[in-house]
Amino acid sequence: MFRKATKSQVKIRLALSGASGSGKTYSALSIASHLSHKIAVIDTERGSASRYADIFNFDVCELENHHPAHYIEAIQTAENAGYQTIIIDSLTHAWFSELELVDRAKNSFTAWKEVRPLERKLIDCITKCSSHIIATMRSKTEWDISQIDSKTGKMKPVKIGTAPIQTSGIEFEFDIAGEVSAEHILYISKSRCPALQDTSWLKPGKDLAYQLRVWMGEVWLLWKSEEDALSWGATQLPGMSAQQLRQEFDKLSSSNGKKAPAWVAQVTELKEQF
């Protein structure tokens, strides 16, 4: 019934919100491209993702009906087809569809009682999916006129995103949630990955994806030498000497051409013995 929990069993749930033009779609594709190889995009933004088809490799489903049930069908179809990462661009349209269902009803209270279960089914589908999920969400747009243009020295209006246009508290359904600014900087506001909490990323892509993969267990992605691997081993096995660690390391053969994953597996096994 129970099994040992490992980060390798975790599937990423990442939410990116931002104002129009902030780069949510591009950021999602850039992160996904370094997170896995087989990527599916559920596009509700009238083909916006396909504008980057010459930069990133992905398959797309352009969803015209935004009822939550159609989102669920698209997610499950992508999951069953073996896509490793599913990008939902954007989740906001499901919320718009829910609001429309309520507006059409004569009694909004009764309507919400029927719509909320649809919303819950969609969220459950996202959280239970065996693929990584990256969801974008539009933010309410406001203008900040307190910033000064470095070239002219005059005040300039800057478009900023505030709260996501989505049901309240949606960010708590994701492992990591952040806001993308007009300058294409992702500010992480909520994270179950300690290394990412309260960090910022200019044009997020490979570096952020690697941090996510390290959190899931691929710690070797940040190693640059054998010494880095041995140093990590020393933190995991403080009772072993440097000589013993080196001996254990030298015993290993490469796994699929790479020694680092085999070293992580060996250290994990040794930890269970001590």
ChimeraX attribute file (.defattr): number of C-alpha atoms within 10 A of each C-alpha:
attribute: neighborCount
match mode: 1-to-1
recipient: residues
	/A:1	2
	/A:2	4
	/A:3	5
	/A:4	4
	/A:5	8
	/A:6	9
	/A:7	12
	/A:8	12
	/A:9	10
	/A:10	16
	/A:11	20
	/A:12	22
	/A:13	21
	/A:14	23
	/A:15	28
	/A:16	28
	/A:17	32
	/A:18	27
	/A:19	24
	/A:20	18
	/A:21	14
	/A:22	23
	/A:23	21
	/A:24	28
	/A:25	27
	/A:26	21
	/A:27	22
	/A:28	25
	/A:29	27
	/A:30	19
	/A:31	21
	/A:32	28
	/A:33	19
	/A:34	16
	/A:35	22
	/A:36	15
	/A:37	13
	/A:38	16
	/A:39	23
	/A:40	26
	/A:41	29
	/A:42	23
	/A:43	21
	/A:44	22
	/A:45	15
	/A:46	11
	/A:47	15
	/A:48	14
	/A:49	23
	/A:50	20
	/A:51	11
	/A:52	14
	/A:53	13
	/A:54	7
	/A:55	11
	/A:56	16
	/A:57	15
	/A:58	21
	/A:59	16
	/A:60	17
	/A:61	15
	/A:62	17
	/A:63	19
	/A:64	12
	/A:65	13
	/A:66	18
	/A:67	20
	/A:68	23
	/A:69	15
	/A:70	15
	/A:71	22
	/A:72	18
	/A:73	13
	/A:74	20
	/A:75	25
	/A:76	17
	/A:77	12
	/A:78	23
	/A:79	18
	/A:80	12
	/A:81	11
	/A:82	14
	/A:83	21
	/A:84	19
	/A:85	27
	/A:86	30
	/A:87	27
	/A:88	25
	/A:89	27
	/A:90	24
	/A:91	26
	/A:92	22
	/A:93	23
	/A:94	23
	/A:95	19
	/A:96	16
	/A:97	16
	/A:98	22
	/A:99	15
	/A:100	12
	/A:101	16
	/A:102	18
	/A:103	13
	/A:104	10
	/A:105	12
	/A:106	9
	/A:107	10
	/A:108	15
	/A:109	10
	/A:110	11
	/A:111	17
	/A:112	17
	/A:113	11
	/A:114	14
	/A:115	17
	/A:116	13
	/A:117	11
	/A:118	18
	/A:119	18
	/A:120	12
	/A:121	14
	/A:122	21
	/A:123	17
	/A:124	13
	/A:125	16
	/A:126	24
	/A:127	18
	/A:128	9
	/A:129	19
	/A:130	20
	/A:131	25
	/A:132	23
	/A:133	25
	/A:134	28
	/A:135	25
	/A:136	26
	/A:137	25
	/A:138	24
	/A:139	21
	/A:140	16
	/A:141	16
	/A:142	13
	/A:143	11
	/A:144	12
	/A:145	11
	/A:146	11
	/A:147	12
	/A:148	13
	/A:149	12
	/A:150	9
	/A:151	6
	/A:152	8
	/A:153	9
	/A:154	10
	/A:155	13
	/A:156	15
	/A:157	13
	/A:158	16
	/A:159	18
	/A:160	20
	/A:161	21
	/A:162	16
	/A:163	15
	/A:164	22
	/A:165	21
	/A:166	19
	/A:167	14
	/A:168	9
	/A:169	8
	/A:170	13
	/A:171	21
	/A:172	12
	/A:173	15
	/A:174	20
	/A:175	17
	/A:176	22
	/A:177	25
	/A:178	23
	/A:179	29
	/A:180	29
	/A:181	24
	/A:182	17
	/A:183	14
	/A:184	19
	/A:185	18
	/A:186	25
	/A:187	21
	/A:188	19
	/A:189	15
	/A:190	21
	/A:191	19
	/A:192	12
	/A:193	14
	/A:194	10
	/A:195	12
	/A:196	19
	/A:197	16
	/A:198	12
	/A:199	14
	/A:200	17
	/A:201	15
	/A:202	14
	/A:203	21
	/A:204	22
	/A:205	19
	/A:206	15
	/A:207	14
	/A:208	20
	/A:209	18
	/A:210	19
	/A:211	19
	/A:212	23
	/A:213	22
	/A:214	18
	/A:215	19
	/A:216	17
	/A:217	17
	/A:218	17
	/A:219	18
	/A:220	19
	/A:221	13
	/A:222	13
	/A:223	14
	/A:224	9
	/A:225	10
	/A:226	13
	/A:227	11
	/A:228	13
	/A:229	20
	/A:230	18
	/A:231	14
	/A:232	16
	/A:233	22
	/A:234	16
	/A:235	10
	/A:236	15
	/A:237	16
	/A:238	10
	/A:239	11
	/A:240	14
	/A:241	11
	/A:242	14
	/A:243	9
	/A:244	11
	/A:245	17
	/A:246	15
	/A:247	11
	/A:248	15
	/A:249	21
	/A:250	11
	/A:251	8
	/A:252	13
	/A:253	13
	/A:254	11
	/A:255	11
	/A:256	8
	/A:257	8
	/A:258	10
	/A:259	17
	/A:260	22
	/A:261	17
	/A:262	16
	/A:263	23
	/A:264	20
	/A:265	11
	/A:266	15
	/A:267	19
	/A:268	14
	/A:269	11
	/A:270	13
	/A:271	14
	/A:272	7
	/A:273	7
	/A:274	8
